[in-house]
Amino acid sequence: MTWNLKRVIQMRQMEFKMERPGLTKVGEHLSVTESKLPTSYYYTIEHAIAMSGNYAVGERLKTVDGIAQGTVVDVKETEKGFFVTMEFDE
């Protein structure tokens, strides 16, 4: 009997709020740092490019020593400001 095991790659997308335009662009590979609040976590694109909303413990991004690597897949401007969408390999 032979086993054919394939690694399933699941990509996760997260949105970040950016305060001004031009700090990043689609296709860039960036680091994200995890920070802890009393009951949740949030993420900052290094070096202070943009910040995520808060995530519950069960929604945490998989990190190594509090750092994850991702790729910018979208940058958009809305009436509420600039938003960056990043994709992470989980």
C-alpha positions in Angstrom: 0.0 0.0 0.0 1.3 3.5 -0.9 0.3 6.8 0.6 0.2 9.9 -1.4 0.3 12.8 1.1 0.1 16.3 -0.1 0.7 19.4 1.9 -2.3 21.6 1.9 -1.4 25.3 1.8 -4.0 27.6 3.2 -3.6 31.3 2.6 -5.0 33.7 5.1 -5.8 37.3 4.3 -5.8 40.1 6.8 -6.6 43.8 6.4 -4.6 46.7 7.9 -5.3 50.4 8.2 -2.7 52.7 6.6 -2.7 56.4 7.5 -1.3 57.8 4.3 -0.7 56.6 0.7 2.5 55.3 -0.9 3.9 53.4 2.1 3.7 50.0 0.4 2.5 48.5 -2.9 1.0 45.2 -4.2 3.6 42.4 -4.4 5.9 43.6 -1.6 6.9 40.9 1.0 6.7 42.5 4.4 7.1 41.5 8.1 4.2 41.7 10.5 4.8 42.0 14.3 2.2 40.6 16.8 1.3 42.6 19.9 -0.8 41.5 22.9 -3.6 43.3 24.6 -5.3 42.0 27.8 -7.9 39.9 25.8 -6.8 40.1 22.2 -3.9 40.5 19.7 -3.2 43.0 16.9 -0.6 43.2 14.2 1.6 46.0 12.8 3.2 45.9 9.3 6.9 46.8 9.9 8.1 49.5 10.2 4.8 51.1 11.4 3.3 51.1 7.9 -0.2 50.0 9.0 -2.0 48.3 11.9 -4.7 45.6 12.0 -7.8 45.5 14.0 -7.9 43.3 17.2 -8.1 39.5 16.9 -9.3 37.1 19.6 -6.9 34.4 20.8 -8.4 31.7 18.5 -8.0 34.0 15.5 -4.2 34.6 16.0 -1.9 34.6 13.0 0.7 31.9 13.0 4.0 33.6 13.9 7.5 32.7 14.8 8.7 34.7 17.8 5.9 37.1 17.2 6.8 37.8 13.6 5.1 36.6 10.4 6.0 37.2 6.7 3.3 38.1 4.2 2.7 39.5 0.7 0.7 42.7 0.0 -2.2 41.7 -2.4 -4.2 44.9 -2.4 -3.9 48.6 -1.4 -7.1 50.7 -1.7 -8.4 54.1 -0.7 -11.9 54.4 0.8 -13.7 57.3 2.4 -12.4 55.9 5.7 -8.8 55.9 4.6 -6.2 53.6 3.1 -6.3 49.9 3.6 -3.7 47.2 2.9 -4.7 43.5 2.4 -1.9 41.0 3.1 -1.8 37.3 2.5 0.0 34.8 4.8 0.8 31.1 4.3 -0.8 29.2 7.2 
